[in-house]
């Protein structure tokens, strides 16, 4: 197989990931619009609720994926095949145990459904629908472990091509089911079948790329390496617990204190905001394995330079996207789903600020996981999760849905925003991080100023939702990017990105 540089792998992975995600987002949005119009809002609400319940059950994965992926980077860089085989055997058993645990815990939740759902929706076969969601979650863990080795070899674009292809097949079949039969149960069955077939095909591809995966091995990991992996898995369990509670309990709190209908409204906003987040996240997903290789082969000074460039890039991309979302969500939701699916502007503002702050963390999280630093900030995740739950439950009683999202924002600002980069600088870069936080503040203030300016211009646009959407989109593309270019074009980070872009253009030619 032809070898590329880290920049080459990152460019290919990111390009394929971004285009794949655009295709998947567009197809998913069309499916969602059809879903919303063919089925009532109760189905929209339980879709969001059951999805969040099963995301919480994914805690049983214990973060083994991240921990073992990190352990693979050095054996892959050294072409140590026996070590790779031993790690993949460990990974296989972790995922089999995970599938079993998700099934058991998912069944144990069934008696508490009435507690989870305030004003239980009038939906036929509700229990069977939940079982189908659970079945899809369980089968998603089978055979998927082999894709980790593909990603560790910096070949994530292969995974993205397979995932996108089967996602398109799934969406097309689901749309046909909705239009012809309007059957939600059959809609879910299609999802399960596509998940199983997709995993089988990707597993077979991994076997062809790395034939030694199919060989029996007697290789055992040394006890000290096992201890390190178990230690990292315990740390990742804390991180995963915190992330799941912060990101996936909003629907549960809204359902319990406000009602399932509000969950359905939020689900549409979450679809749009989550789709944009997934798209930008692909930029960082594309560099994850390259960062792991960087940490295994380069000095700390070079790691610092690349991290600060990645942080700068994330701030620009997520800042621009947050501004666009705030200005465009209302006309977009109204056009796509109708006025009855709109939130107030205050709720949308908090959602978009959450999106921006969460996005600025992405670079630090990518480097933390790729460099194996998740043990050092394990208690951070628990603290953030507890704060998020407590603040959200307190605020929801007085402020409703707005209070839930304000609680999420508060917990991020109080804990994660400063702890994650601090850990990276202390334990890997090994330099003071005061200058980084100074840049962080400058970037945030500039983004806020550009946001205010863009909103002032967009607020003068009036007309039909489609007209407002089109004109505001044009304004949002021009003003933020022009302002960022003017302010940042002399910075070192901008220069690094420009240099890498020119390098890739020359290679392309």
Secondary structure as UniProt FT lines:
FT   HELIX           6..38
FT   HELIX           41..57
FT   HELIX           58..61
FT   TURN            62..63
FT   HELIX           64..77
FT   TURN            78..79
FT   HELIX           81..108
FT   HELIX           110..112
FT   HELIX           113..116
FT   TURN            124..125
FT   HELIX           126..139
FT   TURN            140..141
FT   HELIX           144..146
FT   HELIX           147..152
FT   TURN            153..154
FT   HELIX           156..180
FT   HELIX           184..209
FT   HELIX           211..214
FT   HELIX           223..248
FT   HELIX           250..257
FT   HELIX           260..285
FT   TURN            286..287
FT   HELIX           288..297
FT   HELIX           300..336
FT   HELIX           339..341
FT   HELIX           345..360
FT   HELIX           362..370
FT   TURN            371..372
FT   TURN            374..377
FT   HELIX           378..399
FT   HELIX           401..411
FT   HELIX           412..416
FT   HELIX           417..424
FT   HELIX           425..429
FT   HELIX           434..458
FT   TURN            459..460
FT   HELIX           465..488
FT   TURN            489..490
FT   HELIX           492..508
//
